[in-house]
């Protein structure tokens, strides 16, 4: 049967068997006018041929009349705001943690990554980043859970828990571009899953106020005076050193400690720690004192002292993070600097920080993090600067600068020598914070401070060290 509506063919109805009745019409043509009797009311003139009729429709269920705006062909509504658009409920921090861990586990076995472990690692860091931003209190638990799942360490809780490196990891995930250059560095340095990316160039535009001198200025004529300079580095004092403890230990942690042991003889030390230390151990008080006592007579400075001493850091023992504290750092600083002052003579000491001179070790955060996070190591810079000032080693004009610039400073000596001390922990590979915004390698401004001082020294004709 063929149904015709006006001039357009609209539908064909096919039956399995069609029987034509003799003399029955095979086509029907409707009239041109719309049958207005179909509806009692219209929003427009239903007899007009320029527009389709807009009858007033009432819903028999809700007894509501549908408004003309719903079907107005000249003003089709967009993005309805009255209908519900349901979303899942907000997840609790614990639920976010569970899902984040599950997602990383899925990524670790997803065949789509094939052999590209670098992409797999960075995808996992993206999960970690969103957890750090949405539920930072779960960052440490996330780190410990994955550490245990992937058997990354035998001391996951002690090393990456909330009282150790867990909060540091959470900060780095929150701020780092884990899907880009920062993530490549993290996956390379700490997990070995990415090739180490190339070093990005440092934009030096505007750093130097004048071009390099050509020809170079003539060197200063030597005065003929011989300076006595002492360089002290890495004393690593261990105030927890235990005489008689296992010095040749196979246990985790530091040897020459009361809990150290050798697996061949766990109960009885095979090599009892001597009072003056052992090469597998950090330095006991006795060794530190004996060493400093021997320096003046061996150097011939008993009556004169040194012109100055350089101390390039690493005062603390190699304790694991969970055995460190701010107080332990400050204790070691006080002891070493006091002994240097009293045992080496009156000459000034110019010190800088090593990677073991912070808590946790290896770390220094750029002020560019902002707020409390940017100042989280301010306690260290303030304390160590105050000690240097107390011992009389820093001039007053260097003290406040050091406090505000990561314990970096400059001293202009009367002999024309300029001492520049830097906090190089800001570039240390094991410093997690170094991997934040690493595509801009001088976020701390430390390198700019150095180049400005070198330029100033060049202009003044000073020598630097």
Buried (B, 14 or more C-beta within 10 A) or exposed (E): EEEBEEEEEEEEEEEEEEEEEEEEEEEEEEEEEBEEEEBEEBBBEBEEEEEEBBBEBEEEEEEEEBEEEEBEEEEEEEEEEEEEEEEEEEEEBEEBBBBBBEBBBEBBEEEEBEEEBBBBBBBBBBBBBBBBEBBBBBBBBBBBBBBBEEEBBEBBBBBBBBEBBBBBBBBBBBBBBBEEBBBBBBBBBBBEBBEEBEEEEEEEEEEEEEEEEEEEEEEEEEEEEEEBBBEBEBBBBBBBBBBEBBBBBBBEEBBBBEEBBBEEEEEEBEBBBBEBBBEBBBBBBBBBBBBBEEBBEEBEBEEEBBBBBBBBBBBBBBBBBBBBBEEBBBBBBBBBBEBBBEBBBEBBBBBBBBBBBBBBBBBBBBBBBEEEBEBBBBBBBBBBBBBBBEBEBBBEEBBEBBBBBBBBBBBBBEEBBBBBBBBBBBBBEEBBBBBBBBEEBBBBBBBBBBBBBBBBBBEEEBEBE
